[in-house]
Amino acid sequence: MTDDELQKVRKNTELQYKLMLYKRPEFPFLQSMGTKHIIQEFKTEEQIYLGTLHLWWTNEQDNNLYYSVNHTGPKVKGTWNTEWFNSIQEGREFVELIHKDSIVDKMKLIEIATQYMIEVQAKKELTEMLENEEETILWN
């Protein structure tokens, strides 16, 4: 793939990814919830690495952007900028840098999420076991 072809594919991929994000109901609120960076690796179906897309929030106000299509709603208070990393390693190093600068403990979040999933699975298994027990009651 030539460099021009790669840039065209990246441009289209970025556009599709942003449209998918914009359609999500939580998207306008991500920066308010503390999400200032979104990072996504992209590969083709043939597993050819296209790059790692980095979107980040800035407080730069664009007076031409509105949250509503008919321009009657509130103006956007900032913008999402983008950049592409050319190697997997470069993208992953950047992710680690963001996690180091974060006030959120990534390992603690993983631990809490894992514990929650274990509890959900245990409740599900207990419910299934109780349902099976009720079905096999013999009245002698």
A tleap script that builds the chain and sets N, CA, C and O, in Angstrom:
source leaprc.protein.ff14SB
mol = sequence {
  NMET THR ASP ASP GLU LEU GLN LYS VAL ARG
  LYS ASN THR GLU LEU GLN TYR LYS LEU MET
  LEU TYR LYS ARG PRO GLU PHE PRO PHE LEU
  GLN SER MET GLY THR LYS HIE ILE ILE GLN
  GLU PHE LYS THR GLU GLU GLN ILE TYR LEU
  GLY THR LEU HIE LEU TRP TRP THR ASN GLU
  GLN ASP ASN ASN LEU TYR TYR SER VAL ASN
  HIE THR GLY PRO LYS VAL LYS GLY THR TRP
  ASN THR GLU TRP PHE ASN SER ILE GLN GLU
  GLY ARG GLU PHE VAL GLU LEU ILE HIE LYS
  ASP SER ILE VAL ASP LYS MET LYS LEU ILE
  GLU ILE ALA THR GLN TYR MET ILE GLU VAL
  GLN ALA LYS LYS GLU LEU THR GLU MET LEU
  GLU ASN GLU GLU GLU THR ILE LEU TRP CASN
}
set mol.1.N position { 0.848 -1.169 0.000 }
set mol.1.CA position { 0.000 0.000 0.000 }
set mol.1.C position { 0.894 1.233 0.000 }
set mol.1.O position { 1.790 1.369 0.833 }
set mol.2.N position { 0.637 2.122 -0.943 }
set mol.2.CA position { 1.437 3.347 -1.022 }
set mol.2.C position { 1.020 4.307 0.092 }
set mol.2.O position { -0.008 4.121 0.744 }
set mol.3.N position { 1.839 5.333 0.290 }
set mol.3.CA position { 1.549 6.301 1.341 }
set mol.3.C position { 0.249 7.050 1.049 }
set mol.3.O position { -0.530 7.308 1.966 }
set mol.4.N position { 0.006 7.402 -0.215 }
set mol.4.CA position { -1.235 8.099 -0.579 }
set mol.4.C position { -2.452 7.218 -0.302 }
set mol.4.O position { -3.462 7.695 0.215 }
set mol.5.N position { -2.355 5.937 -0.645 }
set mol.5.CA position { -3.457 5.013 -0.392 }
set mol.5.C position { -3.707 4.881 1.106 }
set mol.5.O position { -4.854 4.871 1.553 }
set mol.6.N position { -2.628 4.781 1.879 }
set mol.6.CA position { -2.759 4.671 3.326 }
set mol.6.C position { -3.451 5.898 3.900 }
set mol.6.O position { -4.321 5.774 4.762 }
set mol.7.N position { -3.071 7.081 3.430 }
set mol.7.CA position { -3.687 8.313 3.934 }
set mol.7.C position { -5.174 8.375 3.598 }
set mol.7.O position { -5.974 8.842 4.409 }
set mol.8.N position { -5.548 7.908 2.408 }
set mol.8.CA position { -6.964 7.879 2.027 }
set mol.8.C position { -7.749 6.900 2.896 }
set mol.8.O position { -8.856 7.200 3.344 }
set mol.9.N position { -7.164 5.728 3.127 }
set mol.9.CA position { -7.831 4.726 3.965 }
set mol.9.C position { -7.962 5.260 5.393 }
set mol.9.O position { -9.005 5.090 6.024 }
set mol.10.N position { -6.918 5.899 5.899 }
set mol.10.CA position { -6.973 6.467 7.252 }
set mol.10.C position { -8.047 7.554 7.343 }
set mol.10.O position { -8.798 7.614 8.316 }
set mol.11.N position { -8.110 8.405 6.326 }
set mol.11.CA position { -9.101 9.481 6.327 }
set mol.11.C position { -10.515 8.907 6.379 }
set mol.11.O position { -11.345 9.370 7.162 }
set mol.12.N position { -10.793 7.900 5.551 }
set mol.12.CA position { -12.111 7.264 5.545 }
set mol.12.C position { -12.393 6.534 6.856 }
set mol.12.O position { -13.507 6.595 7.378 }
set mol.13.N position { -11.379 5.842 7.389 }
set mol.13.CA position { -11.532 5.127 8.658 }
set mol.13.C position { -11.825 6.108 9.782 }
set mol.13.O position { -12.702 5.866 10.611 }
set mol.14.N position { -11.094 7.209 9.812 }
set mol.14.CA position { -11.309 8.232 10.839 }
set mol.14.C position { -12.724 8.802 10.746 }
set mol.14.O position { -13.387 8.984 11.767 }
set mol.15.N position { -13.180 9.081 9.546 }
set mol.15.CA position { -14.518 9.618 9.338 }
set mol.15.C position { -15.586 8.644 9.842 }
set mol.15.O position { -16.509 9.041 10.552 }
set mol.16.N position { -15.455 7.376 9.474 }
set mol.16.CA position { -16.427 6.368 9.917 }
set mol.16.C position { -16.405 6.207 11.436 }
set mol.16.O position { -17.454 6.078 12.067 }
set mol.17.N position { -15.216 6.214 12.015 }
set mol.17.CA position { -15.092 6.053 13.469 }
set mol.17.C position { -15.717 7.246 14.200 }
set mol.17.O position { -16.436 7.068 15.183 }
set mol.18.N position { -15.442 8.460 13.716 }
set mol.18.CA position { -16.012 9.646 14.344 }
set mol.18.C position { -17.531 9.655 14.224 }
set mol.18.O position { -18.220 10.017 15.177 }
set mol.19.N position { -18.061 9.265 13.078 }
set mol.19.CA position { -19.518 9.203 12.916 }
set mol.19.C position { -20.133 8.210 13.888 }
set mol.19.O position { -21.188 8.472 14.465 }
set mol.20.N position { -19.470 7.063 14.072 }
set mol.20.CA position { -19.950 6.069 15.027 }
set mol.20.C position { -19.952 6.658 16.443 }
set mol.20.O position { -20.899 6.453 17.201 }
set mol.21.N position { -18.900 7.381 16.792 }
set mol.21.CA position { -18.832 8.003 18.115 }
set mol.21.C position { -19.899 9.081 18.282 }
set mol.21.O position { -20.548 9.155 19.326 }
set mol.22.N position { -20.085 9.915 17.264 }
set mol.22.CA position { -21.041 11.022 17.348 }
set mol.22.C position { -22.467 10.525 17.536 }
set mol.22.O position { -23.291 11.223 18.126 }
set mol.23.N position { -22.767 9.334 17.046 }
set mol.23.CA position { -24.124 8.788 17.167 }
set mol.23.C position { -24.409 8.234 18.564 }
set mol.23.O position { -25.568 8.028 18.925 }
set mol.24.N position { -23.380 7.998 19.332 }
set mol.24.CA position { -23.568 7.421 20.670 }
set mol.24.C position { -24.140 8.488 21.613 }
set mol.24.O position { -23.693 9.634 21.583 }
set mol.25.N position { -25.124 8.124 22.449 }
set mol.25.CA position { -25.771 9.128 23.301 }
set mol.25.C position { -24.837 9.762 24.327 }
set mol.25.O position { -25.067 10.896 24.748 }
set mol.26.N position { -23.795 9.056 24.732 }
set mol.26.CA position { -22.899 9.617 25.753 }
set mol.26.C position { -21.823 10.524 25.170 }
set mol.26.O position { -21.111 11.194 25.918 }
set mol.27.N position { -21.694 10.557 23.850 }
set mol.27.CA position { -20.571 11.273 23.242 }
set mol.27.C position { -20.463 12.746 23.657 }
set mol.27.O position { -19.366 13.185 24.001 }
set mol.28.N position { -21.551 13.529 23.641 }
set mol.28.CA position { -21.390 14.944 24.019 }
set mol.28.C position { -20.919 15.154 25.455 }
set mol.28.O position { -20.492 16.251 25.816 }
set mol.29.N position { -20.995 14.102 26.279 }
set mol.29.CA position { -20.688 14.245 27.699 }
set mol.29.C position { -19.349 13.610 28.094 }
set mol.29.O position { -18.963 13.674 29.261 }
set mol.30.N position { -18.646 13.006 27.150 }
set mol.30.CA position { -17.413 12.286 27.488 }
set mol.30.C position { -16.402 13.180 28.203 }
set mol.30.O position { -15.835 12.782 29.220 }
set mol.31.N position { -16.175 14.379 27.682 }
set mol.31.CA position { -15.191 15.259 28.310 }
set mol.31.C position { -15.644 15.682 29.699 }
set mol.31.O position { -14.806 15.907 30.571 }
set mol.32.N position { -16.960 15.798 29.928 }
set mol.32.CA position { -17.470 16.150 31.254 }
set mol.32.C position { -17.263 15.017 32.247 }
set mol.32.O position { -17.147 15.252 33.450 }
set mol.33.N position { -17.217 13.780 31.742 }
set mol.33.CA position { -17.007 12.615 32.603 }
set mol.33.C position { -15.524 12.295 32.763 }
set mol.33.O position { -15.172 11.296 33.390 }
set mol.34.N position { -14.654 13.133 32.203 }
set mol.34.CA position { -13.217 12.955 32.390 }
set mol.34.C position { -12.512 12.242 31.249 }
set mol.34.O position { -11.300 12.037 31.314 }
set mol.35.N position { -13.236 11.860 30.204 }
set mol.35.CA position { -12.605 11.198 29.064 }
set mol.35.C position { -12.093 12.270 28.111 }
set mol.35.O position { -12.871 12.896 27.393 }
set mol.36.N position { -10.800 12.473 28.110 }
set mol.36.CA position { -10.188 13.500 27.262 }
set mol.36.C position { -9.427 12.892 26.087 }
set mol.36.O position { -9.061 13.600 25.149 }
set mol.37.N position { -9.188 11.580 26.139 }
set mol.37.CA position { -8.456 10.881 25.079 }
set mol.37.C position { -9.214 9.618 24.692 }
set mol.37.O position { -9.698 8.879 25.549 }
set mol.38.N position { -9.307 9.384 23.384 }
set mol.38.CA position { -9.847 8.137 22.856 }
set mol.38.C position { -8.800 7.611 21.888 }
set mol.38.O position { -8.382 8.320 20.972 }
set mol.39.N position { -8.376 6.363 22.090 }
set mol.39.CA position { -7.320 5.779 21.267 }
set mol.39.C position { -7.805 4.450 20.725 }
set mol.39.O position { -8.317 3.616 21.471 }
set mol.40.N position { -7.643 4.254 19.426 }
set mol.40.CA position { -8.119 3.025 18.785 }
set mol.40.C position { -7.138 2.590 17.697 }
set mol.40.O position { -6.764 3.383 16.833 }
set mol.41.N position { -6.728 1.323 17.749 }
set mol.41.CA position { -5.891 0.749 16.693 }
set mol.41.C position { -6.794 0.235 15.577 }
set mol.41.O position { -7.897 -0.248 15.835 }
set mol.42.N position { -6.323 0.339 14.342 }
set mol.42.CA position { -7.084 -0.146 13.200 }
set mol.42.C position { -6.229 -1.059 12.337 }
set mol.42.O position { -5.063 -0.778 12.060 }
set mol.43.N position { -6.854 -2.178 11.916 }
set mol.43.CA position { -6.238 -3.121 10.983 }
set mol.43.C position { -7.252 -3.458 9.910 }
set mol.43.O position { -8.457 -3.329 10.129 }
set mol.44.N position { -6.775 -3.889 8.748 }
set mol.44.CA position { -7.680 -4.337 7.694 }
set mol.44.C position { -8.107 -5.767 7.990 }
set mol.44.O position { -7.627 -6.387 8.939 }
set mol.45.N position { -9.015 -6.284 7.167 }
set mol.45.CA position { -9.444 -7.674 7.337 }
set mol.45.C position { -8.279 -8.638 7.121 }
set mol.45.O position { -8.283 -9.751 7.646 }
set mol.46.N position { -7.284 -8.205 6.346 }
set mol.46.CA position { -6.099 -9.035 6.098 }
set mol.46.C position { -5.030 -8.817 7.163 }
set mol.46.O position { -3.889 -9.250 6.998 }
set mol.47.N position { -5.401 -8.140 8.268 }
set mol.47.CA position { -4.518 -7.869 9.402 }
set mol.47.C position { -3.352 -6.940 9.051 }
set mol.47.O position { -2.281 -7.028 9.651 }
set mol.48.N position { -3.564 -6.057 8.083 }
set mol.48.CA position { -2.568 -5.033 7.759 }
set mol.48.C position { -2.813 -3.848 8.686 }
set mol.48.O position { -3.914 -3.299 8.727 }
set mol.49.N position { -1.779 -3.456 9.430 }
set mol.49.CA position { -1.901 -2.364 10.399 }
set mol.49.C position { -2.038 -1.036 9.671 }
set mol.49.O position { -1.185 -0.675 8.861 }
set mol.50.N position { -3.130 -0.299 9.963 }
set mol.50.CA position { -3.364 1.012 9.355 }
set mol.50.C position { -2.801 2.138 10.212 }
set mol.50.O position { -2.370 3.169 9.695 }
set mol.51.N position { -2.807 1.934 11.514 }
set mol.51.CA position { -2.319 2.957 12.420 }
set mol.51.C position { -3.166 2.987 13.675 }
set mol.51.O position { -4.148 2.256 13.807 }
set mol.52.N position { -2.766 3.846 14.590 }
set mol.52.CA position { -3.499 4.051 15.832 }
set mol.52.C position { -4.031 5.471 15.817 }
set mol.52.O position { -3.265 6.430 15.721 }
set mol.53.N position { -5.351 5.602 15.915 }
set mol.53.CA position { -6.001 6.909 15.899 }
set mol.53.C position { -6.114 7.428 17.327 }
set mol.53.O position { -6.545 6.710 18.230 }
set mol.54.N position { -5.724 8.675 17.518 }
set mol.54.CA position { -5.817 9.329 18.820 }
set mol.54.C position { -6.716 10.555 18.672 }
set mol.54.O position { -6.407 11.475 17.915 }
set mol.55.N position { -7.825 10.556 19.402 }
set mol.55.CA position { -8.694 11.725 19.481 }
set mol.55.C position { -8.514 12.332 20.855 }
set mol.55.O position { -8.505 11.604 21.847 }
set mol.56.N position { -8.372 13.642 20.943 }
set mol.56.CA position { -8.245 14.280 22.246 }
set mol.56.C position { -9.060 15.570 22.276 }
set mol.56.O position { -9.197 16.273 21.275 }
set mol.57.N position { -9.591 15.849 23.456 }
set mol.57.CA position { -10.473 16.988 23.673 }
set mol.57.C position { -9.667 18.230 24.005 }
set mol.57.O position { -8.741 18.179 24.815 }
set mol.58.N position { -10.016 19.339 23.382 }
set mol.58.CA position { -9.420 20.626 23.731 }
set mol.58.C position { -10.550 21.610 24.020 }
set mol.58.O position { -11.662 21.448 23.518 }
set mol.59.N position { -10.273 22.598 24.805 }
set mol.59.CA position { -11.282 23.600 25.164 }
set mol.59.C position { -11.380 24.735 24.157 }
set mol.59.O position { -12.026 25.745 24.436 }
set mol.60.N position { -10.766 24.597 23.010 }
set mol.60.CA position { -10.836 25.633 21.984 }
set mol.60.C position { -12.268 25.708 21.467 }
set mol.60.O position { -12.820 24.710 21.003 }
set mol.61.N position { -12.864 26.885 21.550 }
set mol.61.CA position { -14.249 27.017 21.125 }
set mol.61.C position { -14.308 27.382 19.648 }
set mol.61.O position { -13.604 28.279 19.185 }
set mol.62.N position { -15.164 26.669 18.919 }
set mol.62.CA position { -15.411 26.958 17.510 }
set mol.62.C position { -16.822 27.535 17.429 }
set mol.62.O position { -17.797 26.816 17.650 }
set mol.63.N position { -16.939 28.811 17.117 }
set mol.63.CA position { -18.241 29.477 17.130 }
set mol.63.C position { -19.177 29.004 16.031 }
set mol.63.O position { -20.339 29.411 16.007 }
set mol.64.N position { -18.713 28.166 15.126 }
set mol.64.CA position { -19.555 27.668 14.052 }
set mol.64.C position { -20.131 26.293 14.344 }
set mol.64.O position { -20.884 25.766 13.524 }
set mol.65.N position { -19.804 25.694 15.485 }
set mol.65.CA position { -20.285 24.359 15.818 }
set mol.65.C position { -21.391 24.418 16.865 }
set mol.65.O position { -21.279 25.113 17.875 }
set mol.66.N position { -22.457 23.676 16.602 }
set mol.66.CA position { -23.587 23.576 17.526 }
set mol.66.C position { -23.854 22.115 17.823 }
set mol.66.O position { -23.502 21.245 17.026 }
set mol.67.N position { -24.477 21.833 18.970 }
set mol.67.CA position { -24.850 20.466 19.304 }
set mol.67.C position { -26.063 20.005 18.513 }
set mol.67.O position { -26.274 18.802 18.357 }
set mol.68.N position { -26.861 20.933 18.012 }
set mol.68.CA position { -28.053 20.561 17.262 }
set mol.68.C position { -27.841 20.832 15.782 }
set mol.68.O position { -27.026 21.672 15.400 }
set mol.69.N position { -28.583 20.113 14.961 }
set mol.69.CA position { -28.448 20.238 13.513 }
set mol.69.C position { -28.980 21.573 13.018 }
set mol.69.O position { -28.416 22.148 12.087 }
set mol.70.N position { -30.051 22.078 13.616 }
set mol.70.CA position { -30.675 23.322 13.137 }
set mol.70.C position { -30.063 24.584 13.752 }
set mol.70.O position { -30.621 25.671 13.600 }
set mol.71.N position { -28.948 24.460 14.429 }
set mol.71.CA position { -28.186 25.584 14.997 }
set mol.71.C position { -28.968 26.395 16.026 }
set mol.71.O position { -28.715 27.588 16.187 }
set mol.72.N position { -29.916 25.765 16.725 }
set mol.72.CA position { -30.650 26.481 17.759 }
set mol.72.C position { -30.182 26.085 19.155 }
set mol.72.O position { -30.465 26.788 20.126 }
set mol.73.N position { -29.477 24.976 19.263 }
set mol.73.CA position { -29.021 24.502 20.570 }
set mol.73.C position { -27.777 25.229 21.019 }
set mol.73.O position { -27.349 26.196 20.388 }
set mol.74.N position { -27.195 24.761 22.115 }
set mol.74.CA position { -25.982 25.411 22.630 }
set mol.74.C position { -24.783 25.191 21.701 }
set mol.74.O position { -24.704 24.197 20.980 }
set mol.75.N position { -23.875 26.131 21.742 }
set mol.75.CA position { -22.649 25.993 20.954 }
set mol.75.C position { -21.719 24.997 21.626 }
set mol.75.O position { -21.732 24.836 22.846 }
set mol.76.N position { -20.924 24.341 20.822 }
set mol.76.CA position { -19.948 23.386 21.324 }
set mol.76.C position { -18.869 24.152 22.080 }
set mol.76.O position { -18.387 25.182 21.608 }
set mol.77.N position { -18.491 23.650 23.254 }
set mol.77.CA position { -17.533 24.347 24.113 }
set mol.77.C position { -16.085 23.934 23.858 }
set mol.77.O position { -15.180 24.410 24.542 }
set mol.78.N position { -15.860 23.071 22.899 }
set mol.78.CA position { -14.521 22.614 22.573 }
set mol.78.C position { -14.563 21.699 21.369 }
set mol.78.O position { -15.622 21.487 20.779 }
set mol.79.N position { -13.420 21.160 21.005 }
set mol.79.CA position { -13.370 20.291 19.830 }
set mol.79.C position { -12.533 19.047 20.119 }
set mol.79.O position { -11.698 19.031 21.024 }
set mol.80.N position { -12.780 18.010 19.325 }
set mol.80.CA position { -11.985 16.786 19.361 }
set mol.80.C position { -10.992 16.855 18.205 }
set mol.80.O position { -11.395 16.905 17.043 }
set mol.81.N position { -9.709 16.857 18.514 }
set mol.81.CA position { -8.658 16.850 17.497 }
set mol.81.C position { -8.168 15.421 17.291 }
set mol.81.O position { -8.388 14.555 18.138 }
set mol.82.N position { -7.505 15.179 16.167 }
set mol.82.CA position { -7.047 13.822 15.873 }
set mol.82.C position { -5.597 13.814 15.399 }
set mol.82.O position { -5.073 14.797 14.875 }
set mol.83.N position { -4.978 12.657 15.610 }
set mol.83.CA position { -3.652 12.377 15.059 }
set mol.83.C position { -3.535 10.866 14.898 }
set mol.83.O position { -4.224 10.109 15.581 }
set mol.84.N position { -2.667 10.433 13.998 }
set mol.84.CA position { -2.423 9.008 13.758 }
set mol.84.C position { -1.001 8.667 14.189 }
set mol.84.O position { -0.062 9.420 13.927 }
set mol.85.N position { -0.855 7.516 14.855 }
set mol.85.CA position { 0.474 6.974 15.155 }
set mol.85.C position { 0.774 5.920 14.103 }
set mol.85.O position { -0.100 5.136 13.734 }
set mol.86.N position { 2.002 5.900 13.623 }
set mol.86.CA position { 2.368 5.021 12.513 }
set mol.86.C position { 2.753 3.606 12.926 }
set mol.86.O position { 2.741 2.692 12.101 }
set mol.87.N position { 3.095 3.421 14.195 }
set mol.87.CA position { 3.479 2.079 14.631 }
set mol.87.C position { 2.675 1.680 15.866 }
set mol.87.O position { 2.226 2.526 16.639 }
set mol.88.N position { 2.511 0.389 16.026 }
set mol.88.CA position { 1.794 -0.131 17.187 }
set mol.88.C position { 2.513 0.289 18.465 }
set mol.88.O position { 1.880 0.706 19.435 }
set mol.89.N position { 3.824 0.176 18.456 }
set mol.89.CA position { 4.627 0.512 19.636 }
set mol.89.C position { 4.451 1.980 20.022 }
set mol.89.O position { 4.283 2.296 21.199 }
set mol.90.N position { 4.489 2.865 19.046 }
set mol.90.CA position { 4.335 4.294 19.306 }
set mol.90.C position { 2.972 4.589 19.942 }
set mol.90.O position { 2.882 5.370 20.890 }
set mol.91.N position { 1.912 3.963 19.417 }
set mol.91.CA position { 0.576 4.155 19.967 }
set mol.91.C position { 0.456 3.634 21.380 }
set mol.91.O position { -0.139 4.286 22.238 }
set mol.92.N position { 1.020 2.456 21.630 }
set mol.92.CA position { 0.917 1.857 22.963 }
set mol.92.C position { 1.762 2.605 23.995 }
set mol.92.O position { 1.381 2.693 25.162 }
set mol.93.N position { 2.898 3.140 23.572 }
set mol.93.CA position { 3.701 3.959 24.487 }
set mol.93.C position { 2.935 5.212 24.895 }
set mol.93.O position { 3.002 5.646 26.045 }
set mol.94.N position { 2.203 5.791 23.938 }
set mol.94.CA position { 1.404 6.974 24.231 }
set mol.94.C position { 0.281 6.641 25.221 }
set mol.94.O position { -0.012 7.428 26.121 }
set mol.95.N position { -0.345 5.472 25.050 }
set mol.95.CA position { -1.398 5.029 25.975 }
set mol.95.C position { -0.829 4.915 27.387 }
set mol.95.O position { -1.451 5.368 28.348 }
set mol.96.N position { 0.349 4.312 27.511 }
set mol.96.CA position { 0.984 4.180 28.829 }
set mol.96.C position { 1.285 5.546 29.433 }
set mol.96.O position { 1.120 5.744 30.637 }
set mol.97.N position { 1.725 6.484 28.607 }
set mol.97.CA position { 2.017 7.836 29.077 }
set mol.97.C position { 0.747 8.499 29.624 }
set mol.97.O position { 0.786 9.151 30.667 }
set mol.98.N position { -0.371 8.333 28.922 }
set mol.98.CA position { -1.645 8.900 29.374 }
set mol.98.C position { -2.056 8.269 30.701 }
set mol.98.O position { -2.505 8.967 31.610 }
set mol.99.N position { -1.904 6.945 30.814 }
set mol.99.CA position { -2.288 6.272 32.058 }
set mol.99.C position { -1.406 6.709 33.225 }
set mol.99.O position { -1.890 6.812 34.352 }
set mol.100.N position { -0.132 6.965 32.981 }
set mol.100.CA position { 0.753 7.418 34.054 }
set mol.100.C position { 0.350 8.803 34.547 }
set mol.100.O position { 0.455 9.094 35.738 }
set mol.101.N position { -0.114 9.668 33.623 }
set mol.101.CA position { -0.500 11.031 33.983 }
set mol.101.C position { -1.903 11.115 34.572 }
set mol.101.O position { -2.297 12.171 35.067 }
set mol.102.N position { -2.658 10.029 34.527 }
set mol.102.CA position { -4.040 10.028 34.997 }
set mol.102.C position { -4.108 9.943 36.517 }
set mol.102.O position { -3.235 9.355 37.156 }
set mol.103.N position { -5.148 10.534 37.085 }
set mol.103.CA position { -5.360 10.420 38.526 }
set mol.103.C position { -6.063 9.109 38.866 }
set mol.103.O position { -6.187 8.752 40.038 }
set mol.104.N position { -6.521 8.395 37.838 }
set mol.104.CA position { -7.219 7.129 38.028 }
set mol.104.C position { -6.203 5.990 38.017 }
set mol.104.O position { -5.347 5.927 37.134 }
set mol.105.N position { -6.295 5.090 38.996 }
set mol.105.CA position { -5.414 3.927 39.078 }
set mol.105.C position { -5.968 2.834 38.160 }
set mol.105.O position { -6.977 2.204 38.476 }
set mol.106.N position { -5.307 2.615 37.027 }
set mol.106.CA position { -5.774 1.662 36.022 }
set mol.106.C position { -5.885 0.252 36.598 }
set mol.106.O position { -6.861 -0.447 36.324 }
set mol.107.N position { -4.921 -0.170 37.376 }
set mol.107.CA position { -4.938 -1.523 37.929 }
set mol.107.C position { -6.093 -1.706 38.924 }
set mol.107.O position { -6.691 -2.780 38.990 }
set mol.108.N position { -6.401 -0.671 39.685 }
set mol.108.CA position { -7.517 -0.750 40.627 }
set mol.108.C position { -8.838 -0.855 39.862 }
set mol.108.O position { -9.728 -1.606 40.262 }
set mol.109.N position { -8.967 -0.109 38.769 }
set mol.109.CA position { -10.173 -0.202 37.943 }
set mol.109.C position { -10.350 -1.606 37.380 }
set mol.109.O position { -11.454 -2.149 37.391 }
set mol.110.N position { -9.279 -2.184 36.895 }
set mol.110.CA position { -9.336 -3.550 36.355 }
set mol.110.C position { -9.734 -4.522 37.457 }
set mol.110.O position { -10.542 -5.422 37.230 }
set mol.111.N position { -9.171 -4.347 38.648 }
set mol.111.CA position { -9.491 -5.221 39.788 }
set mol.111.C position { -10.977 -5.119 40.153 }
set mol.111.O position { -11.632 -6.136 40.385 }
set mol.112.N position { -11.504 -3.896 40.203 }
set mol.112.CA position { -12.911 -3.690 40.550 }
set mol.112.C position { -13.821 -4.296 39.481 }
set mol.112.O position { -14.806 -4.958 39.805 }
set mol.113.N position { -13.495 -4.072 38.220 }
set mol.113.CA position { -14.316 -4.617 37.130 }
set mol.113.C position { -14.293 -6.143 37.139 }
set mol.113.O position { -15.321 -6.784 36.923 }
set mol.114.N position { -13.128 -6.718 37.386 }
set mol.114.CA position { -13.010 -8.179 37.444 }
set mol.114.C position { -13.830 -8.736 38.601 }
set mol.114.O position { -14.540 -9.727 38.434 }
set mol.115.N position { -13.740 -8.117 39.759 }
set mol.115.CA position { -14.503 -8.568 40.924 }
set mol.115.C position { -16.001 -8.484 40.656 }
set mol.115.O position { -16.754 -9.383 41.030 }
set mol.116.N position { -16.429 -7.412 40.015 }
set mol.116.CA position { -17.841 -7.252 39.686 }
set mol.116.C position { -18.309 -8.362 38.746 }
set mol.116.O position { -19.385 -8.927 38.943 }
set mol.117.N position { -17.515 -8.675 37.732 }
set mol.117.CA position { -17.876 -9.733 36.783 }
set mol.117.C position { -17.949 -11.089 37.483 }
set mol.117.O position { -18.815 -11.903 37.161 }
set mol.118.N position { -17.061 -11.338 38.424 }
set mol.118.CA position { -17.093 -12.588 39.194 }
set mol.118.C position { -18.382 -12.668 40.010 }
set mol.118.O position { -19.019 -13.720 40.060 }
set mol.119.N position { -18.768 -11.566 40.646 }
set mol.119.CA position { -19.997 -11.538 41.440 }
set mol.119.C position { -21.233 -11.755 40.564 }
set mol.119.O position { -22.146 -12.485 40.951 }
set mol.120.N position { -21.267 -11.126 39.388 }
set mol.120.CA position { -22.392 -11.293 38.467 }
set mol.120.C position { -22.496 -12.753 38.028 }
set mol.120.O position { -23.588 -13.320 37.996 }
set mol.121.N position { -21.367 -13.351 37.693 }
set mol.121.CA position { -21.358 -14.753 37.264 }
set mol.121.C position { -21.812 -15.669 38.390 }
set mol.121.O position { -22.554 -16.621 38.147 }
set mol.122.N position { -21.383 -15.400 39.616 }
set mol.122.CA position { -21.779 -16.233 40.765 }
set mol.122.C position { -23.282 -16.135 41.005 }
set mol.122.O position { -23.928 -17.145 41.285 }
set mol.123.N position { -23.845 -14.933 40.899 }
set mol.123.CA position { -25.291 -14.766 41.065 }
set mol.123.C position { -26.053 -15.512 39.978 }
set mol.123.O position { -27.079 -16.138 40.246 }
set mol.124.N position { -25.552 -15.441 38.768 }
set mol.124.CA position { -26.198 -16.127 37.647 }
set mol.124.C position { -26.199 -17.640 37.875 }
set mol.124.O position { -27.216 -18.306 37.677 }
set mol.125.N position { -25.060 -18.167 38.288 }
set mol.125.CA position { -24.960 -19.613 38.545 }
set mol.125.C position { -25.866 -20.034 39.699 }
set mol.125.O position { -26.490 -21.094 39.635 }
set mol.126.N position { -25.948 -19.222 40.751 }
set mol.126.CA position { -26.811 -19.532 41.884 }
set mol.126.C position { -28.277 -19.530 41.466 }
set mol.126.O position { -29.041 -20.409 41.865 }
set mol.127.N position { -28.668 -18.549 40.668 }
set mol.127.CA position { -30.053 -18.484 40.179 }
set mol.127.C position { -30.389 -19.701 39.341 }
set mol.127.O position { -31.458 -20.289 39.501 }
set mol.128.N position { -29.480 -20.091 38.440 }
set mol.128.CA position { -29.713 -21.269 37.607 }
set mol.128.C position { -29.811 -22.529 38.455 }
set mol.128.O position { -30.644 -23.396 38.189 }
set mol.129.N position { -28.970 -22.632 39.470 }
set mol.129.CA position { -28.984 -23.800 40.341 }
set mol.129.C position { -30.308 -23.881 41.107 }
set mol.129.O position { -30.881 -24.963 41.235 }
set mol.130.N position { -30.797 -22.744 41.617 }
set mol.130.CA position { -32.064 -22.720 42.342 }
set mol.130.C position { -33.236 -23.048 41.420 }
set mol.130.O position { -34.172 -23.735 41.828 }
set mol.131.N position { -33.192 -22.569 40.198 }
set mol.131.CA position { -34.253 -22.879 39.235 }
set mol.131.C position { -34.270 -24.365 38.914 }
set mol.131.O position { -35.341 -24.963 38.813 }
set mol.132.N position { -33.115 -24.959 38.755 }
set mol.132.CA position { -33.033 -26.392 38.473 }
set mol.132.C position { -33.506 -27.218 39.661 }
set mol.132.O position { -34.124 -28.268 39.486 }
set mol.133.N position { -33.216 -26.742 40.878 }
set mol.133.CA position { -33.641 -27.444 42.091 }
set mol.133.C position { -35.163 -27.480 42.193 }
set mol.133.O position { -35.741 -28.508 42.546 }
set mol.134.N position { -35.808 -26.359 41.882 }
set mol.134.CA position { -37.268 -26.264 41.955 }
set mol.134.C position { -37.913 -27.226 40.956 }
set mol.134.O position { -38.972 -27.790 41.233 }
set mol.135.N position { -37.292 -27.410 39.817 }
set mol.135.CA position { -37.848 -28.280 38.785 }
set mol.135.C position { -37.758 -29.750 39.161 }
set mol.135.O position { -38.552 -30.550 38.666 }
set mol.136.N position { -36.821 -30.134 40.016 }
set mol.136.CA position { -36.606 -31.542 40.334 }
set mol.136.C position { -37.147 -31.952 41.694 }
set mol.136.O position { -36.740 -32.982 42.232 }
set mol.137.N position { -38.056 -31.169 42.260 }
set mol.137.CA position { -38.636 -31.523 43.555 }
set mol.137.C position { -39.572 -32.713 43.353 }
set mol.137.O position { -40.448 -32.684 42.489 }
set mol.138.N position { -39.381 -33.750 44.150 }
set mol.138.CA position { -40.232 -34.932 44.104 }
set mol.138.C position { -41.147 -34.925 45.316 }
set mol.138.O position { -40.681 -34.750 46.442 }
set mol.139.N position { -42.418 -35.109 45.106 }
set mol.139.CA position { -43.394 -35.125 46.196 }
set mol.139.C position { -43.795 -36.585 46.453 }
set mol.139.O position { -44.631 -37.117 45.722 }
set mol.140.N position { -43.245 -37.225 47.436 }
set mol.140.CA position { -43.565 -38.610 47.783 }
set mol.140.C position { -44.489 -38.691 48.957 }
set mol.140.O position { -44.857 -39.787 49.379 }
savepdb mol mol.pdb
quit
